[in-house]
């Protein structure tokens, strides 16, 4: 039996959801909702939608639609709580783009409502369904990196700039989720500092000049932080550093974990070779000294010969060729069919991430004061 789906939001991500649900054998697209009529016309033309698919400018127009089982929400973050609450109260299963909500209390309330309604609340943390993240988790769990030392990530681009959330809430959740998954831990202390850039006056492309980081923290009334630096400290002492900016001239989507026996690099901007395992120690003695001779090949590797431990070998890892969002949609439909939560992307799992983001927001307001999440 096919699951009837309505998609709320026909923007950049909504279009991807439309495509995936149209192509999935276990779903039936019943409606697309967007306030912008031009967006509805565009998706109708792009996908040659069947006349039976309802195109609506208001969510209320499709509530109670016969055969509707679930809604997928791809609207601005500030609307997620209201739309998800209404959908759950109507008895629909919900897939919602990250973040689930913009504060911890609302996220918890949505989880409790989903449980009360016995409906699935699924949050689209797409990166957790990326084959590179799956493979990276196995590599770390198999201790192929040795003793983990630290990690860092860059998530930057030049626009689009969001107007409902800052760069922290827009971008950080992806890297935090990956670090938590790879480490199988959650941070015990977090801190964030940031900068609000003055908006240009005049033609598009005018040079923006930074005001610098405010010692007293980010004043939300002055604008949303465009640049954010995040530090996460985990129970075993591992530290992760994240650079977030939506006004960078170059786009970066790179996450690295450094260990005593090697380094794991996930670079989404290299679609053909996104995951690289760089083997070799730091020549400080101990476990890494003999690693170059004893390493077991993993993935595509150059022939090995005994070399000093300071020489590193870069291995491009073979990955399953599948779109992460396709896996998200497939898992969501399976959760609906079985009415069982997904451990990776349930509302409860998302609450943990929102708790971390909330603590980081508070640290940002306090000028980088270290805080304990929850």
N, C-alpha and C positions, 0 to 999 in steps of 0.2 A: 504493500500500500504506500503510495507516495505521500510525502509530507507537504501540505500546503503552506507556502511561504509568502509573506509580504515584506518588502524591503523599504525601510524608511531612510531616505537620503539617496539621491542619484548623483552625487558628486564623484570625486576621484575614486574613493574607496567603495562607494556604493555601486559604481559601474563594475568593479571587479567582483563584487558579491553577486550582482545580477548575472554576469557571465558564468560564474561557477555554479550557481544554483540552476541556471538554464541547462547546463551541460550534465548535471548530475542525474543519474537514472532514478534516484529515490526522492526527488523533490519536484514540486510543481509550483512555478512562479504564478501567483494569483494577482499580485498588485505591487505597484511601485508608487511611493509617496514622496513628493518633494514640493516645497513651496514655490520653486521656480518652474514655471510652465515651460520655459525654454529647455530646461534640463530634461523634463519629461518627453518633450518632442525629440530631443537628441537621442535618448535611449531607445525610444520607439523606432527611430530610423536606424540606429546602430545595430540593434539586435533583431529588427524586423519582428517585433513582438506580436504574438497572436492577438486578435481583436478581443479575446476573452480576458486578457490581462488588463486590470483596471489601473488607470493612471490618475492619481488623485493629488490634490494640493494640500490636503489636510488629513491627518491620521484618523480623525473621527469618521471619515467617509468610508473607511474599510473595516472599522470595528464591527464585529458580528458577521463578517463575510462568510458565507457557507463554505465549508471545507478548509478554512484557515486554521492552521495548527500552531504556527510559529511566526515571529517577526525577527528580522535582522535590522539592527539600528546602526546606521552609518551617518550620523548627524553630528553637529558640534558637541564637544564634550559637555558643555553647560546644559545641554538638553537631555543627556543620557538618563539621569535619575527620573525625571518627569515621565519620559516616554516609556522607560522600562517598568516603572511603577504601574502605569496605566495598562500596559500589555499584560503584565502578570495578573493584575486584578481582573482582567477580561478572560483569564484562563489560558493565555498563550505561553508557549516556551519562548525564551528570549536569547538571541545572540546579539551581543553589543560590542561595538568597537571599544578599544581601550581609550581612556580609563573608564572603569565601571561607573564611577562617580567622582566628584571633586572634593569630597571630604569623607572621612572614615565613618561617621555616623550614618550617612546616607548609604554607603556601601553595605554596612552591616544590616541596615533596614531592608535593603533589597534582597539580601541573602535570606533573611528571616521570612520575607514575604514569599519568595520562591519556595521555601520549604513548606510554609503554610498552605500554599496553593498546589503543592506537589507538582511543580513545574521546573524545568531545567533552566538555569541561569548560566549562560556560557559566555565568557569574555574572550574576545579575539586577540589573544597574545600570539600573533602570527609567528614570531621568531621561534617560539618554543616548538613549532611544528616544522622548522627548517631542518633538512637532512644534515646540514653542517653542525647544528646544535646537538642533534641526536648523537652523531659520531664523536663530537668533541666531549660530550659527557662520558661516553664509554672509554675514551682515551684517558681521561682524568681519573675515572674510577678504577681503571687498570693500572694506575700509578706510573704511566709511561713518562710523565713529566718529572717524576721524582718528588722531592719535597716542594710544595708550591710556595712561591715567594711573594709575588704581587701580581696585580693585573691592571690594565688600563684600557680605556675605550675612547674613541672619537666618533661623535654623531653630529655632523655639521652639514649645512648647505646654505645656499643663498636664496632665501625665500622658498616656499610661502611662509609668511609670518602669521601666526594665529592671533586672533583678537579676543578669544575667550579664555585661553590659558597661556602661561609663560612657557619658555623653552624647556624648563624642568619637567612640567607636566606633559608637554607634547612629546618629548624625546626620551627622557631618562628611563622610563619604565621598561623599554626593550632591553637595555644593557643590564639593568638591575635584575630583570627576570633571567637573563642568560647567566650572569654570574651566580645567582642563587641556585639555578639548576645545575650548573657545572660543579659548584662547590658542595651542593646538597646542604647548604647552611643559609641562614639569614643574618643580616648585619646586627650587631649589638650596639653599634654607635655610628652615627652619620653626621656629616656637616656639608654645608653648601654656601658658596659665595657667588655673587652675580653682578651683572651690569645691565642697566637700561640705557640703550642708545637713543639719543634724540632723533625723532622722526624728521625726515627731510622736508623742507619747505620748497616748493617749486617742482620742476619736472621730475619724472621718474628717473632714478639712477643718480640723483644728487648725492654727493659724498656725505657719509654719516661720520660724525666725530664722537668718540666715547666720552662720557662724563667722568669715567673712572668708577671704581667700586666704592660705594658709599660705606663709610665706617659703621654707620648706625644700621646698615642693612638696606634691603630693597623696600622702598615705600611704594606699595601697590597703587596708591593714588597717582603716582607719577608715571606709571606704566608697567608693563609686564617685562620681566627679565628676558633680554635677548641672548645673553651669554651667561652660562652657569658652569661652575666647577664643583664637582661632587666628590666626596670621599666617603667610602664605605669601609668599616672595620668589622671583620667577622670573628666569631668566637675563638678560632684557632690562631688569630693574629694576622691572617691574610688581609691585605689592604687593596682596595680597588679604587682607581681614580678615573673619573669620566668627564670629558670635555663636551659640552653641549652648546650649539650656537646655530641660529637660523639666519645669520647674516655673514657667513663665511664665504669667501670667493670660490672655495672648492668644496665639493660634496664628499663627505667621509662617512663610512659605515664600517668601522674596524674595531675589533675587540681582541685583546691579547691576554693570555695567561702565561706567566713566566715561572718555570720550575728549575730545580737543580739539574735535571737531566735533559731539559729541552723547553721549547716555547711553542705554544699553540696559538695560531693566528686565524681568526675568522674575519675575512674581508669581503663584504657583500658586493663591493664595487668590482670584484674580479669574478664575474658570474661563471666562468669556465673552471676556475680553480679557487673557490672561495675559502677552502680550509687547508691550511699548511701546517705541518708539524716540522719544526726546526729542531733537529736533534743535536746534542752535544752539550758538554758541561762548561762551566765557567773557569776551569783550570784552578780551582781553589783547593783541590784535594778532596778526599773523601769519596763518596759514592759515584761521583761523576768521572773520576780519573780514567776508568777503564771502559767507559760507556761506548766510546767510538768503535772499539773492537768488538763489543758484545751486543751491540744493538741489533734487534730483530727487525727486518724490513717491514714497513707498514704502508700500504698504498703503492704509489709509483715512486721509486727511489733510484738514486744513482748507485752503481756498484760500490761496495764498501771495501776499503782496505784499511789496515791499521794506520791511524793518524794521531797526532797530538790531540788531546781532548778539547783544546780551544777551537778546533776546526768544527764547523757545524754543517749538518746535512739537511737540506730542505726537501721535504717530501710532500708532494701534492696528493691529497687523499681522494680516492674515488668515492663519489657520493651518488645516492639514488637521485635520478632526474625527475623531480616532482615539484610542482608549485606548492609552497607552504600553505597558501590560502585554500587550495583545493583540499588539502588534508584537514584544515580547520573546518570547512563546510561538511566534509565527510564525517568527521568526528561528531560535529554538532547534530547532524541528522541521526547518527547512531545513538547518541544520548537521548534524543527525542523518542526514537522508536522503542528504546529499552527503558526510558524514563530513569536513567541512572546518570549521576554526575561524572564529569571528566576531571580526574585528579589534577591535570595540568592547567586547565582553564575554567574551573568552576568559579562561581561567585566567591566561595570561601577562599580559594587560592588567590583570587584577585584582591581580597580584603587585606591580605598580608602585604601585598605590593603597595596598596594605597596607604597603609599605615606608614610604610617607609617614606613614600612621597610626602605625606603630611608632615612627618618629622623633618624632612629636608626643606620643605617650605618654611617651617618655623625657624630652622637654622638660617635660612636665607634672609628672613625678616630680621633676625638677630645678628646679622653681620658675620655669620659663619660659626656661631657657637655650636660645639659638639652636643648632640642630643641622643637620647636612647629612644628608638622607635617603640611605639605602643606604651 
